[in-house]
Amino acid sequence: MTLNRREWLAAALLQQQPTFRASAQIVVVPVTVTNSKGRRVAGLTAADFLLSDNGQPREFTLEDIGGPVSLLLAVETASTSAAALDKLRRTSGLFQPLLAGHDGEIGLLSYADEVRVLAELQRDSAAFDSALKGISVSGGQGKQLDAIVKAVEILKARPGGRRRILVIVGESKDLGSKAKLDQAVGMAQQANVTIYPVTYSRTATPFTSREPLTGNSMGLDILGGLRELGRLGQANTAAEVARFTGGWTNSFTKAKGLEDALQRVGDELHLQYVLEFKSDLAQAGEYRKLTILVKNHPEYTLRHRPGYWIETMEPAGL
């Protein structure tokens, strides 16, 4: 059987052993369910789902759709991001109502040569709105992976019962981070953080439209999974962190495109099913594959993260 590139990458990730770990006990899996026409399916109950952990059925709880959200926005501020920042500043008032929601909390990071916390997580969006309106270009690099690590550290400290969301607005590739791709993915998985990148390109005109990458169109020379991709500098960082945390990528060229992308992410966040279960720590030290199905509906498409490490990952050298 011939595997496509997405399947090859997933298999490679399952086989690799990252160099840093610690345990995770509670696994939270947001799930998006769509029908054959691509429309989201509402009204499902826990009895409609089947969840397998490394092939073994698991008991789980189904959390309320639209539960409280802890959301961080990480924005690239490298010298090539001026046009994107101009568009982003116009959207400051959209993040709280569209993404965080009424009971949600929201915060802001920037990243370029360094990662900065511009607004702490809080329910009142005034500090966030002010910081986003004042965001400006600073630095030449785009340390996206370092920003992910910092965001995960902040989000994993939030109380249980909150969905942990990271939205990234920046280029699709990392530039200059100390953190590695597999490290950032592992930390996000262990902390139950879902990542939604909204990307643009620095080439050609202010932005050249770029379709979100899928597993069959990555255009990557996959030589050994996430770690090898990161080492070679060939990874579309945004696509990989989204795929392996259960999120998805959007791209934009104009302000309206950015607003539409945020609307799509917001719609998903407030129409997801959230499954939660305890991991089996007796099997510590391995990557565990998740399979989720809706009973009697093989035509439904489910998007969720493909698995999780049952040992926490800590980045080296940060």
C-alpha positions as CSV (number, residue, x, y, z in Angstrom):
1,M,0.0,0.0,0.0
2,T,1.3,3.4,-0.9
3,L,1.0,6.1,1.7
4,N,0.4,9.7,0.8
5,R,2.6,12.4,2.3
6,R,0.1,13.2,5.2
7,E,-0.1,9.5,6.2
8,W,3.7,9.2,5.9
9,L,4.2,12.1,8.2
10,A,1.7,10.9,10.8
11,A,3.3,7.4,10.8
12,A,6.8,9.0,11.2
13,L,5.6,11.1,14.1
14,L,4.1,8.0,15.8
15,Q,7.5,6.2,15.5
16,Q,9.7,9.0,16.8
17,Q,10.6,9.6,20.4
18,P,11.1,13.2,21.3
19,T,13.9,14.0,23.6
20,F,11.8,15.6,26.4
21,R,8.6,14.5,28.2
22,A,6.6,14.4,31.4
23,S,3.1,13.0,32.1
24,A,-0.3,14.2,31.1
25,Q,-3.3,12.8,32.9
26,I,-6.4,14.6,31.4
27,V,-6.8,14.6,27.7
28,V,-9.2,17.1,26.1
29,V,-10.1,16.6,22.5
30,P,-12.2,19.3,20.6
31,V,-13.9,17.7,17.7
32,T,-15.5,19.3,14.6
33,V,-18.1,17.2,12.9
34,T,-19.3,18.0,9.4
35,N,-21.7,16.2,7.1
36,S,-21.2,15.2,3.4
37,K,-22.0,18.8,2.3
38,G,-19.4,20.2,4.6
39,R,-21.9,21.7,7.1
40,R,-21.3,21.4,10.8
41,V,-23.5,18.8,12.6
42,A,-25.2,20.0,15.8
43,G,-27.3,18.1,18.4
44,L,-25.0,15.1,19.0
45,T,-24.7,13.6,22.5
46,A,-22.0,11.5,24.2
47,A,-23.9,8.3,23.2
48,D,-23.3,9.2,19.5
49,F,-19.5,9.1,19.7
50,L,-17.0,6.3,19.9
51,L,-13.5,7.1,21.1
52,S,-10.5,4.8,20.9
53,D,-7.1,5.4,22.5
54,N,-4.4,3.3,20.8
55,G,-7.2,1.0,19.6
56,Q,-8.8,0.6,23.1
57,P,-12.3,2.0,23.7
58,R,-12.3,4.8,26.3
59,E,-15.0,6.2,28.5
60,F,-15.2,9.9,28.2
61,T,-17.3,12.9,29.1
62,L,-18.8,15.3,26.6
63,E,-18.4,18.9,27.7
64,D,-20.9,21.6,26.9
65,I,-20.5,23.1,23.4
66,G,-19.6,26.8,23.8
67,G,-17.8,26.3,27.1
68,P,-15.4,29.0,28.4
69,V,-12.3,29.8,26.3
70,S,-8.9,31.0,27.2
71,L,-7.5,32.4,24.0
72,L,-4.1,33.9,23.2
73,L,-3.4,35.7,20.0
74,A,0.3,35.6,18.9
75,V,1.2,38.1,16.2
76,E,4.4,38.3,14.1
77,T,5.9,41.7,14.2
78,A,9.0,41.2,12.0
79,S,10.0,43.9,9.6
80,T,8.1,42.2,6.7
81,S,4.8,42.2,8.6
82,A,3.9,45.9,8.4
83,A,1.1,45.4,5.9
84,A,-0.4,42.6,7.9
85,L,-0.2,44.6,11.1
86,D,-2.1,47.4,9.4
87,K,-4.9,45.0,8.5
88,L,-4.8,43.4,12.0
89,R,-5.2,46.6,13.9
90,R,-8.5,47.2,12.2
91,T,-9.9,44.0,13.6
92,S,-9.1,44.6,17.3
93,G,-12.8,44.7,18.3
94,L,-13.6,41.4,16.7
95,F,-11.6,39.0,18.8
96,Q,-13.6,39.1,22.0
97,P,-17.1,38.6,20.5
98,L,-16.1,36.3,17.7
99,L,-13.4,34.1,19.3
100,A,-13.3,34.4,23.1
101,G,-17.0,34.8,23.5
102,H,-19.0,36.2,26.4
103,D,-17.3,34.1,29.2
104,G,-13.9,33.9,27.5
105,E,-10.6,35.5,28.4
106,I,-8.2,36.8,25.9
107,G,-4.5,37.9,25.8
108,L,-1.9,39.0,23.3
109,L,1.7,38.0,22.4
110,S,4.0,39.4,19.8
111,Y,7.0,37.6,18.3
112,A,9.9,38.6,16.1
113,D,13.5,38.5,17.5
114,E,11.9,37.9,20.9
115,V,8.5,36.9,22.3
116,R,6.7,39.6,24.3
117,V,3.5,39.4,26.4
118,L,1.6,42.6,25.4
119,A,-1.7,41.8,27.2
120,E,-2.3,39.2,30.0
121,L,-5.2,36.8,29.7
122,Q,-8.4,38.4,31.2
123,R,-12.1,38.7,30.5
124,D,-12.1,42.4,30.0
125,S,-10.7,43.0,26.5
126,A,-9.8,46.6,27.0
127,A,-6.1,45.9,27.6
128,F,-6.1,43.5,24.6
129,D,-7.8,46.0,22.3
130,S,-5.4,48.8,23.3
131,A,-2.3,46.6,22.8
132,L,-3.4,45.3,19.4
133,K,-4.2,48.8,18.1
134,G,-0.7,49.9,19.2
135,I,1.2,46.9,17.8
136,S,4.1,47.8,15.6
137,V,7.0,46.3,13.6
138,S,10.0,45.3,15.7
139,G,12.8,42.9,14.6
140,G,13.7,40.9,11.6
141,Q,13.1,37.3,12.6
142,G,9.9,35.4,13.1
143,K,10.3,33.1,16.1
144,Q,6.9,31.4,15.8
145,L,7.9,28.2,17.6
146,D,9.2,30.1,20.6
147,A,5.9,32.0,20.7
148,I,4.0,28.7,20.7
149,V,6.1,27.5,23.6
150,K,5.5,30.7,25.6
151,A,1.8,30.6,24.8
152,V,1.5,27.0,25.9
153,E,3.2,27.8,29.2
154,I,0.7,30.5,29.8
155,L,-2.4,28.6,28.7
156,K,-1.6,25.4,30.6
157,A,-1.7,27.4,33.9
158,R,-5.4,28.2,33.3
159,P,-8.0,26.5,35.4
160,G,-9.4,23.1,34.2
161,G,-12.6,23.2,32.2
162,R,-11.5,26.0,29.9
163,R,-10.6,25.3,26.3
164,R,-7.1,26.5,25.6
165,I,-6.8,28.2,22.2
166,L,-3.9,29.8,20.4
167,V,-4.5,31.9,17.2
168,I,-1.3,32.8,15.3
169,V,-1.2,35.6,12.8
170,G,2.1,35.5,10.9
171,E,4.0,33.8,8.1
172,S,3.7,30.1,7.6
173,K,7.3,29.3,8.5
174,D,9.4,29.8,11.6
175,L,12.5,31.9,11.5
176,G,15.1,31.8,14.2
177,S,13.4,29.9,17.1
178,K,15.4,28.0,19.7
179,A,12.4,25.6,20.2
180,K,12.0,22.8,17.7
181,L,8.9,21.8,15.7
182,D,8.4,18.5,17.5
183,Q,8.9,20.1,20.9
184,A,6.3,22.8,20.3
185,V,3.8,20.3,19.0
186,G,4.4,17.9,21.9
187,M,4.0,20.6,24.5
188,A,0.8,21.9,22.9
189,Q,-0.7,18.4,22.7
190,Q,0.2,17.7,26.4
191,A,-1.4,21.0,27.5
192,N,-4.5,20.4,25.4
193,V,-3.9,23.6,23.3
194,T,-5.5,23.8,19.9
195,I,-3.7,26.1,17.4
196,Y,-5.3,28.0,14.6
197,P,-2.8,29.8,12.3
198,V,-3.9,32.7,10.1
199,T,-1.1,33.2,7.6
200,Y,0.2,35.5,4.9
201,S,3.2,35.6,2.6
202,R,6.0,38.2,2.6
203,T,6.7,37.7,-1.2
204,A,5.5,39.6,-4.2
205,T,2.9,42.3,-3.5
206,P,2.1,43.0,0.2
207,F,0.6,39.5,0.3
208,T,0.3,36.8,-2.2
209,S,-2.7,34.5,-1.7
210,R,-1.7,31.1,-0.5
211,E,-4.1,28.2,-0.1
212,P,-4.0,26.5,3.3
213,L,-1.8,23.4,3.0
214,T,-3.3,19.9,3.3
215,G,-1.7,16.6,3.8
216,N,-1.8,15.8,0.1
217,S,-0.4,19.2,-1.1
218,M,2.3,20.0,1.4
219,G,5.1,20.0,-1.2
220,L,7.6,18.8,1.4
221,D,10.5,16.4,1.2
222,I,9.5,14.4,4.2
223,L,12.6,12.6,5.5
224,G,11.6,11.6,9.0
225,G,8.6,13.4,10.5
226,L,8.4,16.7,12.3
227,R,11.9,16.7,13.8
228,E,13.6,16.2,10.5
229,L,11.3,18.7,8.8
230,G,12.3,21.3,11.4
231,R,16.0,20.5,11.1
232,L,15.9,21.0,7.4
233,G,14.0,24.2,7.6
234,Q,11.5,22.8,5.1
235,A,8.4,22.7,7.3
236,N,5.4,24.8,6.9
237,T,5.3,25.3,10.7
238,A,1.8,26.7,10.8
239,A,0.3,23.8,8.9
240,E,2.0,21.2,11.1
241,V,1.2,22.7,14.5
242,A,-2.4,23.1,13.4
243,R,-2.7,19.5,12.0
244,F,-1.2,17.9,15.1
245,T,-3.2,19.9,17.6
246,G,-6.6,19.6,15.9
247,G,-6.7,23.1,14.4
248,W,-6.5,24.2,10.8
249,T,-5.0,27.0,8.8
250,N,-6.5,30.0,7.1
251,S,-4.7,32.5,4.9
252,F,-5.5,36.1,3.9
253,T,-4.5,38.8,1.5
254,K,-6.8,41.7,2.4
255,A,-8.5,43.0,5.5
256,K,-11.8,41.4,4.5
257,G,-10.0,38.1,4.1
258,L,-8.6,38.4,7.6
259,E,-12.0,39.2,9.1
260,D,-13.5,36.2,7.2
261,A,-10.8,33.9,8.6
262,L,-11.4,35.1,12.1
263,Q,-15.1,34.5,11.6
264,R,-14.5,30.9,10.5
265,V,-12.3,30.2,13.5
266,G,-14.9,31.7,15.8
267,D,-17.7,29.7,14.3
268,E,-15.8,26.5,14.9
269,L,-14.8,27.3,18.5
270,H,-18.4,27.8,19.5
271,L,-19.8,24.8,17.6
272,Q,-17.3,22.1,18.6
273,Y,-17.8,19.0,20.7
274,V,-15.3,18.6,23.5
275,L,-14.4,15.1,24.6
276,E,-12.4,14.6,27.8
277,F,-10.9,11.4,29.3
278,K,-8.1,10.2,31.6
279,S,-5.0,8.8,29.9
280,D,-3.5,5.5,31.0
281,L,-0.2,6.5,32.7
282,A,0.8,2.8,32.9
283,Q,1.8,3.2,29.3
284,A,3.9,6.3,29.9
285,G,6.6,7.0,27.3
286,E,4.7,6.5,24.1
287,Y,2.7,8.5,21.6
288,R,-1.0,7.3,21.6
289,K,-3.2,7.5,18.6
290,L,-6.8,8.8,18.9
291,T,-9.7,7.6,16.8
292,I,-13.1,9.1,17.1
293,L,-16.2,8.1,15.2
294,V,-19.9,9.0,15.1
295,K,-22.1,5.9,15.3
296,N,-24.2,5.0,12.3
297,H,-22.9,8.0,10.3
298,P,-19.8,6.9,8.3
299,E,-20.5,9.9,5.9
300,Y,-19.6,12.4,8.7
301,T,-16.1,13.9,8.7
302,L,-14.5,14.5,12.1
303,R,-11.5,16.7,12.6
304,H,-9.5,16.4,15.8
305,R,-5.9,16.0,16.9
306,P,-4.6,12.6,15.9
307,G,-3.0,11.7,19.2
308,Y,-1.1,12.8,22.3
309,W,2.0,12.2,24.3
310,I,1.3,10.9,27.8
311,E,4.5,12.5,29.1
312,T,4.8,16.3,29.2
313,M,7.4,17.9,26.9
314,E,9.8,20.6,28.0
315,P,11.9,22.5,25.5
316,A,15.6,22.3,25.8
317,G,17.8,25.4,25.8
318,L,15.0,28.1,26.2
